[in-house]
Amino acid sequence: MTTLAVPDVAEARRFFEEGLGWAVTAAPSPEVVFFQIVGSIFALYSRDALAKEIGRSVTSNTTGAITLAWNARSEEEVDEIFKKAVAAGAPPVKEPEKAFWGGYSSYVEVPGGHLLEIAHNPFWDIAQDGSVRIPTGA
């Protein structure tokens, strides 16, 4: 499971649910929301509530060494999802463009400050259910 600590769960939930069309699987309190994703779970958790649970402060530096990535099936799909994310309120960080590694990539900032890469990697396979596989020998 991947959890993002955010200052405003309702704002982040609106972005993923209404902006990108993700379906909420469970929301046991206003402080936490769960989305079922392929092979895992994605959660939004109030930064204050997470700090209380852990028993220590949670950094607000969200653009450090971790980013999330959403893999598209084509460059056109990257453009489409990037526009959808920006229309949902995500500030654009990097417009879609050809990447040095041979793919096509962009970045937006989701509510709470975390970065989401929206990319197409022509060297990876995406199954019908959305799961991503790196081909053997790649």
N, C-alpha and C positions, 0 to 999 in steps of 0.2 A: 504494500500500500504506500502511496505517496501522499503526504500531507503538506499543504501550504498553510503556514501561519499568516493570517491576514488581519489588519486592524478592523475591517468591517465585513463580516461574513455575508450579510444581506447584499451588499454591493457586489462582492465577488460572485455570490450565487446567481444574482441577476445576470451578470456577464456571461457565465458559463451556460446557465439554463435558458435565458431568453435571447441573449446575444448570439451564442454559438449553437443553441439547440440541444444541449446535453440534457439528459433526463436524470433528475434527482432520484436516487434509489432509497435513501433514508435521510431524515433530518431529525435526530432525536432531541435536539434543543436548538435555540437560536445561535448557539456557539459552535455548532458543528453540522456539516452537510457531507453526505457521501454520494459519489457517482460511481456506478459500475462501469469499468472500462475493460477492454479486452485483456483477459488474463490477470486483472488486478482491480484495485479500488483506488480512486482518487478522492481525497478529502480536503475540505476547507475547514480550518479550525481558528477560532478567535485567538489572536496572539496573547491576549491577557489570560484567557482560559487555559491555553497550553502552558504558559509560564507557571500558572498556579498548579497545574497537574504535575509538571516536571519538578517544581520546587526551586526554580531559578529563572532568571530573566531570559527572554528569547530575543535575539538580535532583530533589529529592524533593517539591517543591511541585506536587502533581498537580491541584489545583483552581483553577488560574489562569485563563487566557484560553481554554482548550480544553475542550470536552466532546464526548462521543460521543453520537449520537442513533440510536435504533431506532424506525422508523416503523411504526405499527400501522394496520390497516385500519378500526378502529372504537374507540370508547371502551371497549367491553367487552373488546376484545383488549388494550388498555392495562392495564386492571384485572387481567386474567389474567396477562400477562407480568410486571407489577409484583409480584404475589403470588408468582409462580414465582421471580423474582430474589431476593426477600426470603427465601423458603424455602430458597434455595440459599446463603444467608449474606450477601447484600448488605444493609448497613444502609440503611434508608429515609432519604432526605434530604428529599423532598417527596412527599407522598401524591398520587395522581392527582386532578386537579381541572380545572375549566374554566379555560382560559388567556385572558389579556387579548387575545390575537391571534386568538381565535375557535376555537381547537382545544382539545385536552385533553392535559394533560401531567403527568409525574411524573419524579422523579430518584431513583436509587440510587447508592451508592458500591460500585464493583466492587473485588475484591481488588487491592491495590496503591494504592488511594486515588483512582483516576480516577472521574469522574462519568459516568453513563450516563443520558441522558434517554430515557424511554419515552413516546412521544407519538403522537397522532392529529392529522393536519392535514387537515381536510375539504376543503381547497382544492387538494390535491395528489393525483395519481393514482399508485396502486401497481399495477404489472403483476403478472401471475401468478407471475413468477420472483422477485418481491420488489423489483425495481428501482423507484426513485421518480422521478417526473417532475413538474416544475413546468409546469403548463399554459401555453401561449403566451399572452402578454398579462396574466399574473397579476401 
